[in-house]
Amino acid sequence: MRAEARALIGPAIFSFFMVALLAGLGVWQLRRLAWKEALIERVETRATAAPVAPPPRAQWDALAPQDYDFTHVRVFGHFDLSREALIFSPPPSGAGVEPGFRVIAPLLLDDGGAILVDRGFLPLSQRADETRKRAPSGPVTLTGLLRGPQARNLFTPADSPQDGLFYTSDARALAAHLKIADAAPFLLELDPAAPAPGLPRVYDHNIELTNNHLSYALTWFALSAAVAGGFAFYAIGRLEQR
């Protein structure tokens, strides 16, 4: 074997593994793309369907978030406004620029058990306003979307249960704080309705799911092609020099 050919063995092996790795990442992103498109279709179908009854209490312990997330439901019960938790939140679209809280209160269901309800957005400056804890006081019928727990990341602050303040909407953690033993594992995010006086205020659902997997796949494939082309250019140059 000529010396110049032997000198290319190391770079060739390295380039082969890099091309295979980058192409493999591109294929993985294409699989993620198919998964995300199916997820978006399922979410849109659930969220726009006519409201149905929520999962029965007997199934609550066995439910996974994908079993109910974004399901459109109708529930009957009455609020226990003496118990409340606040989830820190940026302002939703249409609520101005002031951050605030999502107000969470338990709805005691007519057929037993409780569902934590996201009653809407409360601006930071209105936290001391206690009028929200007086209404509604009687039986109510609510419609909205069931939502699973939010994931935490390295930048999510620690919750402050002693202050009734949370940073993610985990129904089980909220129920434990509110001392509700028979609570559903999901939250109910209310459907937006005609604007009414008082706070908290319900805004449009945020059901947008980002889907960048195709652009990620194309990026990985482009990098794979660039490595292959770079090695070919290098190898041809070395051989021509000899």
Buried (B, 14 or more C-beta within 10 A) or exposed (E): EEEEEEBBEEBBEEBEEBBEBBBEBBEBBBEBBEEBBEBBEEBEEBBEEEBEEBBEBEEBEEBEEEBBBBBBBBBEBBBBBEBBBBBBBEBBEEBEEEBBBBBBBBBBBEEEBBBBBBBBBBBEEBBEEEEBBEEEEEEEEBBBBBBBBBEEEEEEEEBEBEEBBBBBBBBEBBBEBBEBEEBBBBBBBBBBEEEEEEBBBBBEBEBEEEEEBBEBBEBBBEBBBEBBEEBEEBBEEBEEEE
